[in-house]
Amino acid sequence: MTIIIRRLRCKKCGKIHHELPDKIIPYKRYCAETIEKIIGGNDDEGHLGVAERMELSTIRRLKVWWASLQLYLESVLESLSEKYGVLVSVKSAPREIVRAVVNSNLWLHTRSAFLSG
């Protein structure tokens, strides 16, 4: 599978930003759908698929990672809503929240590397 990540240059600040597809969560080995199922406990098909083959420590780390970022992500969404007048719900799917934060260039790049559960 090939994923194209667009690089965009901001006309205001001159920096290059990368547009993240909604299937990816930065610095994670699993797709956004799998991570959503783990952190949300969603069990649509009667099983979690890939999560069944994961080690319990991996599942625990993903849940701790999400719980530790949730307040920050909600704050960023509120700021984006106020700044751009766009309605972004905190109740959105995790992949939508992550994509909004990453594409606004407000993602904490090294934070997840230092979290352990």
Residue pairs with C-beta under 8 A, 6 or more apart in sequence:
3 21
3 23
3 24
4 21
5 18
5 19
5 20
5 21
6 18
6 19
7 16
7 17
7 18
7 19
8 16
8 17
8 18
8 19
9 15
9 16
9 17
10 16
10 17
15 105
17 103
17 105
18 102
19 103
20 26
20 98
20 99
20 102
20 103
21 99
22 32
22 95
22 96
22 99
23 31
23 32
23 33
23 95
24 31
24 32
25 31
25 32
25 35
25 94
25 95
25 98
26 98
26 102
26 107
26 109
26 112
27 109
27 112
27 113
28 35
28 62
28 112
30 38
30 50
30 62
32 94
32 95
32 98
33 95
34 48
34 49
34 50
34 51
35 62
35 66
35 94
35 95
36 42
36 93
36 94
36 95
37 43
37 44
37 48
37 49
37 51
38 48
38 51
38 54
38 59
38 62
38 63
39 62
39 63
39 66
39 94
40 94
51 59
57 117
60 117
61 115
61 116
61 117
63 117
64 115
64 116
64 117
65 112
65 115
65 117
66 94
68 111
68 115
69 108
69 111
69 112
72 108
73 97
73 98
73 101
74 90
76 100
76 101
76 104
76 106
77 88
77 89
77 90
77 92
77 97
77 100
77 101
78 90
80 86
80 88
80 100
80 104
81 87
81 88
88 100
90 97
92 100
98 107
101 107
